[in-house]
Amino acid sequence: MENNITTISREELEELREAFSKIDIDNSGYVSDYELQDLFKEASLPLPGYKVREIVEKIIAVTDSNKDGRINFEEFVSENLNLALNSASAIGCTVVNIGSQDLQEGKPHLVLGLLWQIIKVGLFADIELSRNEALIALLNEGEELDQLMKLSPEELLLRWVNYHLANAGWQKINNFSQDIKDSRAYYHLLNQIAPKGDDLDELPIKIDFSGFHDKNDLRRAECMLQQADKLGCRQFVTPADVVAGNPKLNLAFVANLFNTYPALHKPDNSSYDLNLLEGESKEERTFRNWMNSLGVSPYVNHLYSDLSDALIIFQLYDMTRVPVDWNHVNKPPYPSLGGNMKKIENCNYAVELGKTKAKFSLVGIAGHDLNEGNPTLTLALVWQLMRRQIKASVQFTQQDKSISTSLPVLDLIDAIAPKAVRPEMVKREDLSDQDKLNNAKYAISVARKIGARIYALPDDLVEVKPKMSHWSRAAFQSCPITLNCPEVVILALFFESLTPVEANDSLAIDLGDYYMVKKLLEENSSGEMNINCVDVLGRNAVTITIENENLDILQLLLDHGCQSSDALLVAIDSEVVGAVDILLNHRPKRSSRPTIVKLMERIQNPEYSTTMDVAPVILAAHRNNYEILTMLLKQDISLPKPHAVGCECTLCTAKNKKDSLRHSSVIECTASVSFRNDYEELAQQCKTFAKDLLAQARNSRELEVILNHTSSDEHVDKRGLLEERMNLSRLKLAIKYNQKEFVAQSNCQQFLNTVWFGQMAGYRRKHTCKKILTVLMVGIFWPVLSLCYLLAPKSRVGRIIHTPFMKFIIHGASYFTFLLLLNLYSLVYNENKKNTMGPALERIDYLLIIWLIGMVWSDVKRLWYDGLEDFLEESRNQLSFVMNSLYLATFALKVVAHNKFHDYAERKDWDAFHPTLVAEGLFAFANVLSYLRLFFMYTTSSILGPLQEWRNLKQKRDENYQKVMCCLVHRYLTSMRQKMQSTDQATVENLNELRQDLSKFRNEMRDLLGFRTSKYAMFYPRN
C-alpha cells in the first residue's frame, strides 16, 4: 500500500460492490488473488482471503455517519486487528505490549509470537482428561488421577510419546529438541500409532523402516516425514526443523499426531473417580484465559492447582498495583520436606494482602483454601482481582506516570474534537525526554486551541507533579459549566453513553457542586435529562455521591426522586455512616417483607453491583461495622429466611435460572457444611458449660433457683404458679433440646428425686416388700384417696396425695380400672339385645362415660396450660385425643340409635352404616388404642424405657430406608419410562429387565439393612 492515507468515497464503494457482484459468479463472498488485484487496482488495496462483500457493506454503513462521505480504510483495517487481538486475549493468548499498529507494520517477533500462541491453543484443545478420558492410560504405577490432571498439555504429550516408545521397547525422551534430532523416536512412535486394521472399517497402514538406518540425519528425517504423510500428519515441520531440534515446531508436529491417531484405550476397570474428569466451567476458563492474557509466568493450565502456591496471585497483585513484598514470598523450587507448608505461607500472605492492601471481601477465606483448591473461595479472590484490574485499565489518575507522555491527554482531545490533533505531530514510540516535552507542548496548545483554559505548563505534564492536578481542576472550576465547555466533555468521556446534559450533571455531582446540581435538577422539570443515568463503570449519581461522601447532594438527589439499585449496599460497603442514615430515613414505609416484584427486579436487574444473596446485614457484618449493623437492626432489616430445598415458587425459580450454583449455596450455607465441626464443638461446649454450671450449686436452694428460672419472654407453666409448686422451666427446656448431660447431672437427678417423692421421701429407704405392699395398697384404695383429696386438699393426707409419685400411682391404678371395665364390657355383653337396632345404655356404659369425662377434662387442662403447640408435640397427647374422640363418638352414636331406632331385625338386614354398627366399630378401634397407651408407661422402667427408645430409633431408621428406596424406585421407573417413551407398549424383554433390576436393588437394600439370610420372602412391586 502507499504511504499516504488512502480514502474511498461512497460513489467508489458503490462501483466497487457492482464490480464485485460481476466477478463473484458463484456468490460465495470470496474472490481469488488476481481478481482482487483487478477489483482494487485503482485503490491499491490487496485483500486476499477477506470476505470482500461484508467489508464493502460495512464500509458503506460507516460512511453514512461521516460528514464528507469518505472513510479512512486504514482505520477499518486497524479495527479488525484490534478485534483479532481482543479475541486472542479472550482465549488466553498473551497480548501484552502488542497493538494493532505492530501487526499492521508486520513486526516479525510479535506476529510470530501471537500466531504460535493461537496455533498452540488450537492444537492443545483436546489434550486434557476432561475431553479425552483415554489419557487415563498414561497413569504411572501408584499415581493418582488428580496428579495426572495437574500436568500441562506439553507434559501430557511427552508422557504420551514415552508411553508408545515404552511399548515399542525404545528408550524414552525428555524433550522435543535434542532427543528427537535423529528421528528414530519418531519412527517408533509412528509405528505404534499407525492403524493395524483391527477394526472392520479401518485400513492398515504399514510404516516403512527402510530409512531408519540411514546415516544421514536429513535423509532419515525426510523418510520419516514420508511415513507421517501416510497418516496425513506431515504438517508443521521439515526435515531441517527435525534435525535442528526446533522445540515449537516439533511440539506442534507431535500434537497433530496425537489429535489424529492417539492410539489410547480407556482402562476397563472403573476404580478411578470419574467425577474428577469434569471439565472446567466457563467461569473458570474465563479467569484462566484472563491470567494468561496478562503474561503471567508460568502459563496457567489448571486454575486451582497452578494457584496452589499463590505465585500467580502475587503477579496479578503487582499488575493491579497492590504492593507485594517479594522478600516475604517463598519461591520454587520447594523442599521435599515442608514444601507444602511453604506454599501455604504464600497463600496466607496472599489472603492477607487481599484483605489489608486491596480491601477485598475475603470473609471465611484462609490460605489453606487456596492451597487445597477450594473452588468457591478461590474464585471469590480471583474475581475480585479481575474486577480490580478491569477498573484500573479503563481510567487513569492524576498521578499516573503514563500522563508524562501526554498521550492520554491527546487521546482525550482527539475524542472531543476530531481532526484537532494531527497524528504526524505526535510521537508515540521510543519516547525520549525531549519527545515527551514536545508532546506536552503540543497537547496544551491544542487544548487551548479548542477553547479550554489551561494554566499548566508542559513541564507539569512531563514531571507529573502534584500541582499538575490544577490544570484540570482550574479549567473545570474557573468557567461556568455549560454544554459547550470542552472540559465538561473531557470528563464526560467517562460517561460515554450520556447526553451532554446528563454528562454536565454527572460532572457537577462528581465535583461536589451543590448549587449547580440543584440548579440542573430544578431546570429538569420537562424530564429531558435522565437523572438515573450511569457511567461506563456502572455508577449513577447516588453511587458517585456516596463514594465522594457528599451527603448534602445525596439528600438533594433523593428528594428529587433519584434512585439507585443498591445505594444502601454501596454506602455500607464504603462504610459511610451518614449516607446509610440518610438512606434508611428516606426509605419508603413498607412492610418488612419485600414484594415478589422487587425481589425479581433484584435478581434480573444487571445494575446491581452485588450478587443476589448479599443482604445489607451480611455486608455490614463482613465490614465489621458495629454502628451500621446496629442501625440496620433498629430498622428491622434482617436476613431473609431461605426457602426449602425443593421450593418451586416464582422467586426460587428465578434465582435458580439466574445462577443455580449460587442459589444452591444458600442451602449449603444454612447447613453450614464448612463450619460443621466448629458448630458441633461449640454445641458440646455449651452442653458441658450448662452441666458444669449446675454442678456449682452449693445447696438445694440454689439448684431450685436455677431449674425454675424463667426469662421475661418465656412461656411459664401457669399450673406451677396457681398451685404454688415448681415449674422446672430450665429442666423442661433441657428436655426439649435433648440436653442429656444436663438432665443426667447428679445434682439434678438428686433434686428430681426429692421433687418426685415429696412427702413420701421415706419410701426410698423401705424394704422391697414394703415398697410393693405400699404400691398395692395405694392402687386398691385409690378411690378413697381421691375422695379425701377432693374433700381436704390442704390436709396432711391431701399433701401426700399431691406428690408426683402418689399421683402417678393413682393415675395408673385408675387407668387399669378403666381397662378392666373395658374387658368387663365384653364379658357381660347381652346376647338378647344383639338384634336390637337401638339398644339402651347399660350401667357399665355410664361408668365408662364417667371415666371418659375425667380423661377429657385432664386433656383440656393440659391443653389450656401448655398451649396447642406444646400439647401436640407429645405423641401420647395425640393418642389420648384420638382415643377420647372415638369413645365420645361411640356413645353419641349409641344415644342417637336408641332414640331413632326401636325395631328388631337380623343384623344382616341392617344398613351398612347403621349407627349401632358404626359405634361398635369405633369402640373396638378405641379399645386397641387404649391398650397401646400402656407403652408410654414403659419409660418409667430402667429396663423397658431404653428398650422402647431403641425400638423407636430402629423404626425411624427403617422408615428412612423405605423412603429412600421408594424415591430411588420412582426415579428408576421414571427414567425407564422416558427411555421407552418412543415405543407404543412394553415388551417382554423390558419387563424382564425391569424385574431383574428391581430384584438386584432389593438384594442391595437387604444387605444395607442387614437382612442377609434367605428367610425373607421375595416381593414384587405392583403397578
Secondary structure, DSSP 8 states (H G I E B T S, - for coil): --SS--EEEHHHHHHHHHHHHHH-TT-SS---HHHHHHHTTTTT---TTS-HHHHHHHHHHHHTTSTTSEEEHHHHHHHHHHHHHHHHHHTT---TT--HHHHHHT-HHHHHHHHHHHHHHHHTTT-STTT-GGGGGG--TT--HHHHHTS-HHHHHHHHHHHHHHHHT----S-SSGGGTTSHHHHHHHHHHS--S-STT--------TTTT-S-HHHHHHHHHHHHHHTT--TT--HHHHHHT-HHHHHHHHHHHHHH-------S---S-GGGG----HHHHHHHHHHHHTT-SS--SSHHHHTTTSHHHHHHHHHTT----GGGS--SS--SSSHHHHHHHHHHHHHHHHHHTS----TT--HHHHHHT-HHHHHHHHHHHHHHHHHHHT---TT-GGGGGSHHHHHHHHHHSTTSS-GGG---SS--HHHHHHHHHHHHHHHHHTT------HHHHHHT-GGGGHHHHHHHHHS---TT-HHHHHHHTTSTT--HHHHHHHHHHHHT-HHHHHHHHHTGGG--S-TT---TTS--HHHHHHHHT-HHHHHHHHHTT---TTHHHHHHHHT-HHHHHHHHHHS----SS--HHHHHHHHH-TT-SS-TT--HHHHHHHTT-HHHHHHHHHTT--------TT--SHHHHHHHHH-HHHHHHHHHHHHTSTTHHHHHHHHHHHHHHHHHHHHT--SHHHHHHHHT---TTS---HHHHHTTS---HHHHHHHHTT-HHHHT-HHHHHHHHHHHHGGGGGGGGS-HHHHHHHHHHHHHSHHHHHHHHHH-TTSHHHHHHTSHHHHHHHHHHHHHHHHHHHHHHHHT--GGGTTBSS----HHHHHHHHHHHHHHHHHHHHHHHH-HHHHHHSHHHHHHHHHHHHHHHHHHHHHHHHHH---B--GGGS-TT-HHHHHHHHHHHHHHHHHHGGGGGGGGSTTHHHHHHHHHHHHHHHHHHHHHHHHHHHHHHHHHHHHTTTSSS--HHHHHHHHHHHHHHHHHHHHHHT--SS-S-------
